C-alpha cells in the first residue's frame, strides 16, 4: 500500500528508492553485515529527510517473493535473514508490476496524487537465477521488465556481489556495479547505494561525464 500523500510534506523533491534484495542461502554468512549495512542506510536517509520526501519500497526474494509496504526511511526494515534458492527473474517482473501496473502501480498512484517521483531501482544479488522457470519466468521476461522501467523514467542499478554471470549482466540495467565477494566488497556495495541515492535525491547526475 502506498503511503497517504496527505500525510507527507508537500515537496517538489520526492524520491522513491526501490530495493530488490537477494536473500538466497549463498548469502547466509553475510546476514549480520547486510543487516548492519541496511541500518546504516536507514540512518543516512533519515538525515536527508529535512530537504526531501523520501520513500522506500523493499522486496526480498529467495525461494519466494515478499514485498513490503512503501514506507519512509524511519520505518524501513533493515533485518536480513537468508534461505532458499534465487528466483531473480520472477522477482524483477513482480516488482515491475507493482511499480507500473496501469492505474494501480505505485508510480501511477504517486502521479495522481501530484507527486512526480524520481525513482531509482537497486537489484542486489550474488548469484544466478535458480528457480524462476518453475513459475514460467525467464531471462526475456525480466529483460523486458527492466526495459519498461527505463522507459518510465526509472534509473536501474544492478549490484553484483562477487558474481560475474554474463547473462545477468545483460539484462539491460542502466548501470552494473561489481564488487568483491568479501566484507570489504559488501561495504563498497552499500557505499555505492548511498552515493547513488544521494545523487538521485539531490538531482545530481553521477554519470554525466562517464
C-alpha positions as CSV (number, residue, x, y, z in Angstrom):
1,X,0.0,0.0,0.0
2,X,1.3,3.4,-1.0
3,X,1.6,6.0,1.8
4,X,-1.2,8.5,2.1
5,X,0.3,11.6,0.4
6,X,-1.9,13.8,2.6
7,X,0.4,12.8,5.5
8,X,3.5,14.0,3.7
9,X,5.0,17.4,3.5
10,X,4.3,18.8,0.0
11,X,7.6,18.9,-1.8
12,X,8.9,19.3,-5.3
13,X,11.7,16.9,-4.3
14,X,10.2,13.4,-3.9
15,X,12.2,10.3,-4.4
16,X,11.3,6.6,-4.4
17,X,14.1,4.2,-3.6
18,X,13.3,0.6,-4.7
19,X,15.4,-2.3,-3.2
20,X,15.1,-5.8,-4.7
21,X,17.2,-8.0,-2.4
22,X,18.6,-11.5,-2.9
23,X,18.1,-13.5,0.3
24,X,19.2,-16.9,-1.1
25,X,21.2,-19.3,1.0
26,X,24.5,-18.4,-0.6
27,X,24.4,-15.1,1.4
28,X,24.0,-16.7,4.8
29,X,27.5,-15.8,6.0
30,X,26.7,-12.2,5.3
31,X,23.4,-11.8,7.2
32,X,24.8,-9.8,10.1
33,X,26.8,-7.4,8.0
34,X,24.0,-6.9,5.5
35,X,21.6,-6.1,8.3
36,X,24.1,-3.6,9.8
37,X,24.7,-2.0,6.4
38,X,20.9,-1.6,5.8
39,X,20.6,0.0,9.2
40,X,23.3,2.5,8.3
41,X,21.5,3.2,5.0
42,X,18.3,3.9,7.0
43,X,20.1,6.4,9.3
44,X,21.7,8.0,6.3
45,X,18.4,8.5,4.5
46,X,16.8,9.8,7.8
47,X,19.4,12.5,7.9
48,X,18.3,13.7,4.4
49,X,14.6,14.0,5.0
50,X,14.6,17.6,6.1
51,X,15.1,18.7,2.5
52,X,13.3,16.0,0.6
53,X,10.4,13.5,0.6
54,X,12.0,10.0,0.6
55,X,10.0,6.8,0.2
56,X,11.3,3.2,0.1
57,X,9.9,0.1,-1.5
58,X,11.6,-3.1,-0.4
59,X,11.1,-6.6,-1.9
60,X,13.1,-9.7,-1.0
61,X,13.5,-12.9,-2.9
62,X,14.9,-16.4,-2.4
63,X,12.6,-19.4,-3.0
64,X,9.7,-17.0,-2.6
65,X,9.0,-13.3,-3.2
66,X,8.0,-10.9,-0.4
67,X,7.1,-7.2,-0.9
68,X,6.8,-4.7,1.9
69,X,4.6,-1.6,2.0
70,X,6.1,1.6,0.8
71,X,7.4,3.4,3.8
72,X,9.5,6.4,5.0
73,X,13.2,5.7,5.9
74,X,12.3,5.7,9.7
75,X,10.1,2.7,9.1
76,X,12.4,0.8,6.8
77,X,13.0,-2.8,7.8
78,X,16.8,-3.5,7.9
79,X,16.8,-7.1,9.1
80,X,18.2,-9.7,6.7
81,X,17.7,-13.5,7.0
82,X,18.5,-15.9,4.2
83,X,17.3,-19.2,2.9
84,X,16.3,-20.9,-0.3
85,X,17.3,-20.5,-4.0
86,X,17.2,-17.4,-6.2
87,X,14.1,-16.5,-8.2
88,X,15.6,-13.3,-9.6
89,X,13.8,-13.1,-13.0
90,X,10.4,-13.8,-11.4
91,X,11.1,-11.1,-8.7
92,X,12.1,-8.5,-11.3
93,X,8.8,-9.0,-13.1
94,X,6.8,-8.9,-9.9
95,X,8.2,-5.6,-8.6
96,X,7.9,-4.0,-12.1
97,X,4.2,-4.9,-12.0
98,X,3.9,-3.2,-8.6
99,X,5.6,-0.1,-9.9
100,X,3.9,0.2,-13.3
101,X,0.6,-1.7,-13.3
102,X,-1.9,0.5,-15.0
103,X,-3.8,2.7,-12.6
104,X,-2.7,0.7,-9.6
105,X,1.0,0.9,-9.8
106,X,3.0,2.9,-7.2
107,X,4.2,5.4,-9.8
108,X,0.8,6.0,-11.2
109,X,-0.7,6.5,-7.8
110,X,2.0,8.9,-6.9
111,X,1.4,10.9,-10.1
112,X,-2.3,11.0,-9.5
113,X,-1.5,12.5,-6.0
114,X,0.6,15.2,-7.5
115,X,4.0,13.6,-6.9
116,X,6.2,13.0,-10.0
117,X,8.5,10.7,-8.2
118,X,12.2,10.4,-9.1
119,X,12.7,6.7,-8.9
120,X,15.9,4.6,-8.5
121,X,15.8,0.8,-8.6
122,X,18.5,-1.3,-6.9
123,X,18.8,-5.0,-7.5
124,X,21.2,-6.7,-5.1
125,X,22.3,-10.3,-6.0
126,X,25.2,-12.6,-5.6
127,X,24.3,-15.4,-8.0
128,X,22.4,-16.7,-11.0
129,X,18.7,-17.3,-11.2
130,X,17.9,-20.8,-10.0
131,X,14.1,-21.2,-9.9
132,X,12.1,-18.7,-11.9
133,X,11.5,-21.2,-14.7
134,X,9.3,-23.2,-12.4
135,X,6.9,-20.2,-12.4
136,X,7.2,-19.6,-16.2
137,X,9.6,-16.6,-15.9
138,X,12.8,-16.4,-17.9
139,X,15.5,-14.0,-18.9
140,X,13.4,-12.4,-21.7
141,X,10.6,-11.6,-19.3
142,X,13.0,-10.0,-16.8
143,X,14.8,-8.1,-19.6
144,X,11.5,-6.7,-20.9
145,X,10.6,-5.6,-17.4
146,X,13.9,-3.7,-17.0
147,X,13.2,-2.1,-20.4
148,X,9.7,-1.0,-19.2
149,X,11.2,0.5,-16.0
150,X,13.7,2.5,-18.0
151,X,11.0,3.8,-20.5
152,X,9.1,5.1,-17.5
153,X,12.0,7.1,-16.2
154,X,13.2,4.7,-13.5
155,X,17.0,4.6,-13.1
156,X,18.1,1.0,-12.8
157,X,21.2,-0.4,-11.0
158,X,22.4,-4.0,-10.7
159,X,24.7,-4.6,-7.8
160,X,26.6,-7.9,-8.1
161,X,28.3,-9.2,-5.0
162,X,31.1,-11.5,-6.1
163,X,29.2,-12.8,-9.2
164,X,30.1,-12.5,-12.8
165,X,27.3,-14.3,-14.5
166,X,27.3,-12.9,-18.1
167,X,23.5,-13.5,-18.6
168,X,22.5,-11.4,-15.6
169,X,24.8,-8.6,-16.7
170,X,23.0,-8.5,-20.0
171,X,19.5,-7.8,-18.5
172,X,19.7,-4.2,-19.7
173,X,20.2,-2.2,-16.4
174,X,21.4,1.3,-16.8
175,X,24.3,0.6,-14.5
176,X,26.0,-2.6,-13.5
177,X,28.2,-2.5,-10.4
178,X,30.5,-5.4,-9.5
179,X,32.0,-6.0,-6.0
180,X,34.5,-8.4,-4.5
181,X,33.0,-11.3,-2.5
182,X,34.3,-10.3,0.9
183,X,33.4,-7.9,3.8
184,X,35.1,-5.0,2.1
185,X,33.3,-5.6,-1.2
186,X,30.0,-5.6,0.7
187,X,30.8,-2.3,2.3
188,X,31.7,-0.9,-1.0
189,X,28.3,-2.0,-2.4
190,X,26.4,-0.1,0.3
191,X,28.6,2.9,-0.1
192,X,27.6,2.9,-3.8
193,X,24.0,2.7,-2.8
194,X,24.5,5.7,-0.6
195,X,26.2,7.7,-3.4
196,X,23.6,6.9,-6.0
197,X,20.7,7.5,-3.6
198,X,22.1,10.9,-2.6
199,X,22.7,11.9,-6.2
200,X,19.1,11.0,-7.1
201,X,17.6,12.8,-4.1
202,X,19.7,15.9,-4.8
203,X,19.3,15.8,-8.5
204,X,22.9,15.3,-9.4
205,X,23.9,13.1,-12.3
206,X,26.9,11.0,-11.2
207,X,27.3,9.6,-14.7
208,X,27.1,12.9,-16.8
209,X,30.8,12.8,-17.7
210,X,31.2,9.0,-17.9
